[in-house]
Amino acid sequence: MGNNTELPPAYDRETDRRLTVLETRFDTILPTLATKADVAELRAAMASMDANLRAEIAASRAEQRGEIAASRAEQRVDIASMGAELRVDIASMGAELRAEIAANRAEQREEMHTQIAEVLTKASKFEAKMARWMLGVIISLFASQAMTVFAVVTILRPH
């Protein structure tokens, strides 16, 4: 070997100890790591769980849709029943209201005829009083005219 030959590195106890610790850690961790088979098995299990979950969700949705449809049908029947009852009530109230209006009209018509009769009676009495007054005025005017004519004739007559 000559001058250019390299000597093996000197033994370093600290480096050896650190290397031993790292190897121990590696040996401890390595068996816990997942293999390709473990990952494939996990993927298959997750795919199966996903398919099961999707199937459960679809079944739940179908069940809920059925319940909603049944509830809607029930509500439609209830609303139709309430509508029929309401129409009957409205018709009954309308008939009562029309009867009440007819009774009020008859009452008002009778009252109006009574008041018209009273007015006509008062008008007849007034017409009679007015006729007497007019007759009195005419007679008074005639008498006054006659007196005036008599006075004029008397004054104008030669004596």
ABEGO torsion letter per residue (X at the ends): XBAABBBBBBBBAAAAAAAAAAAAAAAAAAAABBBAAAAAAAAAAAAAAAAAAAAAAAAAAAAAAAAAAAAAAAAAAAAAAAAAAAAAAAAAAAAAAAAAAAAAAAAAAAAAAAAAAAAAAAAAAAAAAAAAAAAAAAAAAAAAAAAAAAAAAAAABBX
